[in-house]
Amino acid sequence: MTIEGLIEQSRALEGVPAGWQSLVDDPSAAQEVEALRDSYRTWYKSCLRILPGDGTRAKFVGAYEGTTLFPGVRSFLAEPLRRNVLFKWQFSYEHCYRRRVATQREVLVALDFATMNPAVVVFDELEAMLQNFAQFVRTMQMSKRSNIQVSVETEFDLQPLVEAVLRLHYGDVRSEEYVPSYGGANSRVDFYLRAHGIMVETKMTRRGLRDKEIGDELIIDMARYRRHPDCRAVLALIYDPDGWLTNPEGIEHDLRSGSQELPLRVVVAR
């Protein structure tokens, strides 16, 4: 089976036990449990055959195995209807199964992107290049041998600099690419590398636009980008020269958790 097929099958497997823990006394529940065990194990073995033996595989297996404190799919499938006096269910569908299968699907999506799309090399290069963006801006601002004045006070100041850097490396850079409507409103992405299917969104922190606000905006943006037919990946550049962000790693973690369908990288330049 192809990676795409395994990704689609994961969605079907994810929804099968959604209502089980509200139908404990249903006599057919035991048969459904056994059927899901067989289907999931077959799917799981098929996935292991194509996963490389690195951190990717470890993340996939970890979602199945779980830990003592945070049980995984294995525990849920073993006893999906086991009760717990404190938490009602010993192994909840939401935490021990649905989220874990979603994590496994995220691994497959990333693998599909890496193996089927040569743009993954560009994605890596783009991320590495923008890691030094703040240093680039400081160099421009501190130069004493040029009459060029660089002032970055808002995102409108930021975007021409980002576009200039992108055009140094990529031929077809579309600015303000149209994105299909989301929630009744049409919108545009900051930059789109058309040849590679990569969208670049820029954000600049300020008072009132810190961790939570930046994260909320990017979550909305990600929902919009999924609607673009040619979007294969998204890179978010967050320019934080004054250090308003307190937990940049948390922003990336939250965005990745909610974006299993689309590869995402977050670069914080500060």
VMD Tcl script that draws the C-alpha trace (Angstrom):
set ca {
  {0.00 0.00 0.00}
  {1.20 3.54 -0.77}
  {1.89 6.19 1.86}
  {-1.18 8.07 0.64}
  {-3.27 4.94 1.13}
  {-1.96 4.45 4.66}
  {-2.73 8.08 5.48}
  {-6.31 7.67 4.29}
  {-6.68 4.41 6.21}
  {-5.52 6.13 9.41}
  {-8.46 8.52 9.16}
  {-10.88 5.61 8.95}
  {-9.23 3.82 11.87}
  {-9.30 6.98 13.95}
  {-13.07 7.28 13.83}
  {-14.06 3.66 14.42}
  {-14.08 3.65 18.26}
  {-15.33 7.23 18.68}
  {-18.58 6.18 20.37}
  {-17.49 3.04 22.16}
  {-17.09 4.56 25.61}
  {-20.70 5.68 25.58}
  {-21.99 2.22 24.61}
  {-20.44 0.00 27.27}
  {-23.40 -2.33 27.51}
  {-23.74 -2.87 23.78}
  {-23.33 -6.64 23.17}
  {-21.70 -6.00 19.79}
  {-18.93 -3.91 21.34}
  {-16.62 -6.89 21.94}
  {-16.80 -7.91 18.28}
  {-16.10 -4.35 17.15}
  {-13.11 -4.13 19.47}
  {-11.60 -7.32 18.08}
  {-12.20 -6.18 14.51}
  {-10.45 -2.87 15.16}
  {-7.51 -4.61 16.81}
  {-6.99 -6.71 13.69}
  {-7.40 -3.77 11.31}
  {-5.11 -1.48 13.29}
  {-2.37 -4.10 13.69}
  {-2.40 -4.82 9.96}
  {-2.14 -1.10 9.22}
  {0.57 -0.62 11.86}
  {2.74 -3.40 10.42}
  {2.36 -1.97 6.91}
  {3.52 1.41 8.18}
  {6.57 -0.05 9.94}
  {7.71 -1.64 6.67}
  {8.15 1.78 5.02}
  {9.34 3.89 7.96}
  {13.08 4.62 8.15}
  {14.95 3.49 11.25}
  {15.44 6.94 12.74}
  {13.59 9.46 14.90}
  {10.65 9.28 12.53}
  {10.10 5.61 13.30}
  {10.64 6.19 17.04}
  {7.90 8.84 17.11}
  {5.49 6.54 15.28}
  {6.21 3.58 17.54}
  {6.08 5.79 20.63}
  {2.51 6.79 19.83}
  {1.58 3.12 19.83}
  {3.56 2.03 22.87}
  {2.93 5.08 25.07}
  {4.37 5.26 28.58}
  {3.23 4.46 32.10}
  {2.03 8.02 32.65}
  {0.81 8.60 29.10}
  {-0.60 5.37 27.66}
  {-0.78 4.90 23.90}
  {-2.76 3.00 21.31}
  {-1.59 -0.38 22.62}
  {-3.22 0.21 26.01}
  {-6.45 1.54 24.52}
  {-6.89 -1.42 22.17}
  {-6.14 -3.86 24.97}
  {-8.89 -2.51 27.26}
  {-10.92 0.26 25.59}
  {-13.86 -0.19 27.98}
  {-11.96 -0.48 31.25}
  {-13.32 1.92 33.85}
  {-11.36 4.06 36.28}
  {-12.85 5.40 39.50}
  {-11.11 8.76 39.19}
  {-11.21 9.39 35.44}
  {-14.18 7.25 34.35}
  {-12.04 5.54 31.71}
  {-8.66 3.99 32.28}
  {-7.65 4.64 28.66}
  {-9.68 7.42 27.08}
  {-10.46 7.42 23.39}
  {-9.39 11.05 23.00}
  {-6.00 10.94 24.72}
  {-4.87 7.34 24.30}
  {-6.18 6.65 20.82}
  {-7.42 9.53 18.66}
  {-4.55 11.90 19.39}
  {-2.02 9.09 19.11}
  {-3.31 7.99 15.71}
  {-3.24 11.65 14.63}
  {0.43 11.77 15.64}
  {1.14 8.67 13.59}
  {-0.61 10.23 10.61}
  {1.56 13.34 11.04}
  {4.63 11.09 10.72}
  {3.28 9.57 7.52}
  {2.42 12.97 6.04}
  {5.95 14.22 6.74}
  {7.43 11.06 5.21}
  {5.24 11.45 2.14}
  {6.42 15.03 1.74}
  {10.06 14.03 2.14}
  {9.99 11.07 -0.24}
  {7.54 12.19 -2.91}
  {8.30 15.90 -3.11}
  {11.80 17.11 -4.08}
  {10.84 20.46 -2.55}
  {11.81 19.05 0.84}
  {15.41 20.07 0.05}
  {14.23 23.63 -0.60}
  {12.21 23.51 2.62}
  {15.33 22.63 4.60}
  {17.40 25.31 2.86}
  {14.73 27.94 3.40}
  {14.51 27.19 7.11}
  {18.29 27.29 7.56}
  {18.56 30.55 5.63}
  {15.87 32.38 7.59}
  {17.41 31.32 10.89}
  {19.93 34.12 10.25}
  {17.37 36.72 9.19}
  {17.67 38.82 12.35}
  {21.46 39.00 11.89}
  {20.91 40.12 8.29}
  {18.64 42.96 9.44}
  {21.09 44.07 12.15}
  {23.92 44.13 9.62}
  {21.87 46.35 7.31}
  {20.96 48.69 10.16}
  {24.50 49.01 11.55}
  {26.38 49.48 8.29}
  {28.33 52.77 8.27}
  {29.44 52.52 4.66}
  {26.03 52.82 3.04}
  {23.37 55.47 2.69}
  {20.66 52.81 2.86}
  {18.45 53.30 5.91}
  {16.73 50.18 7.21}
  {13.99 50.59 9.81}
  {11.76 47.66 10.73}
  {8.91 48.85 12.91}
  {5.97 46.88 11.47}
  {5.23 43.82 9.33}
  {4.91 46.17 6.34}
  {8.56 47.14 6.88}
  {9.52 43.51 7.35}
  {7.97 42.05 4.22}
  {10.12 43.83 1.57}
  {13.26 42.56 3.30}
  {11.95 39.00 3.38}
  {10.93 39.23 -0.27}
  {14.39 40.52 -1.25}
  {16.06 37.58 0.53}
  {13.71 35.09 -1.12}
  {14.33 36.52 -4.58}
  {18.07 36.09 -4.13}
  {17.53 32.33 -4.02}
  {14.30 31.50 -5.85}
  {13.09 32.56 -9.27}
  {9.32 32.48 -8.93}
  {8.33 34.26 -5.72}
  {4.68 35.32 -5.62}
  {3.82 38.04 -3.11}
  {0.34 38.19 -1.61}
  {-0.78 34.97 -3.31}
  {-4.55 34.55 -3.23}
  {-5.85 31.87 -0.87}
  {-9.43 30.51 -1.18}
  {-11.92 31.99 1.25}
  {-12.04 30.79 4.83}
  {-14.90 31.73 7.12}
  {-16.44 33.87 4.39}
  {-13.41 36.11 3.85}
  {-10.90 36.05 1.03}
  {-7.26 36.42 2.04}
  {-3.70 36.26 0.79}
  {-0.49 34.61 1.95}
  {2.60 36.82 2.23}
  {4.82 34.81 -0.16}
  {4.42 31.69 -2.26}
  {7.28 29.76 -3.86}
  {5.22 28.41 -6.71}
  {7.76 25.96 -8.13}
  {8.02 24.21 -4.75}
  {4.52 24.62 -3.31}
  {5.86 26.37 -0.20}
  {4.04 29.25 1.45}
  {5.91 31.74 3.65}
  {4.00 33.72 6.27}
  {5.67 36.57 8.15}
  {4.80 37.89 11.61}
  {6.41 40.58 13.74}
  {5.88 40.69 17.47}
  {4.97 43.82 19.39}
  {3.14 44.79 22.54}
  {-0.23 43.05 22.27}
  {1.04 40.52 19.72}
  {2.96 37.99 21.74}
  {2.89 34.19 22.18}
  {-0.86 33.64 22.41}
  {-1.85 36.21 19.78}
  {0.82 35.07 17.30}
  {-0.19 31.44 17.84}
  {-3.88 32.19 17.35}
  {-3.20 34.09 14.12}
  {-1.06 31.29 12.70}
  {-3.65 28.63 13.55}
  {-6.18 30.61 11.48}
  {-3.60 31.02 8.71}
  {-2.92 27.28 8.60}
  {-6.62 26.56 8.15}
  {-6.63 28.92 5.16}
  {-3.53 27.42 3.55}
  {-5.01 23.92 3.56}
  {-7.58 25.22 1.09}
  {-4.94 26.22 -1.46}
  {-4.79 23.39 -4.03}
  {-1.03 23.61 -4.59}
  {0.20 24.22 -1.03}
  {2.60 21.47 -0.02}
  {4.21 23.07 3.05}
  {4.24 26.24 5.15}
  {7.08 28.14 6.78}
  {6.21 30.82 9.33}
  {8.86 33.46 10.00}
  {8.32 35.26 13.30}
  {10.53 38.33 13.67}
  {10.99 39.03 17.38}
  {13.75 41.66 17.69}
  {12.62 42.92 21.10}
  {12.13 39.52 22.70}
  {8.37 39.69 23.26}
  {8.01 35.91 22.91}
  {8.50 33.94 26.10}
  {8.01 30.41 24.72}
  {8.73 30.18 20.98}
  {9.12 26.39 21.18}
  {5.58 26.17 22.58}
  {4.18 28.06 19.59}
  {5.74 25.61 17.16}
  {4.60 22.61 19.19}
  {0.99 23.83 19.30}
  {0.97 24.59 15.59}
  {2.45 21.23 14.66}
  {-0.09 19.44 16.87}
  {-2.95 21.06 15.00}
  {-1.49 20.64 11.52}
  {-0.99 16.95 10.85}
  {-2.20 17.41 7.27}
  {0.41 19.99 6.23}
  {4.18 20.07 6.91}
  {5.03 23.16 8.94}
  {8.23 24.85 10.11}
  {8.40 27.86 12.44}
  {11.48 30.10 12.47}
  {11.81 32.67 15.26}
  {14.34 35.35 14.29}
  {15.55 37.45 17.21}
}
mol new
graphics top color blue
foreach p $ca { graphics top sphere $p radius 0.5 }
foreach p [lrange $ca 0 end-1] q [lrange $ca 1 end] { graphics top cylinder $p $q radius 0.2 }
display resetview
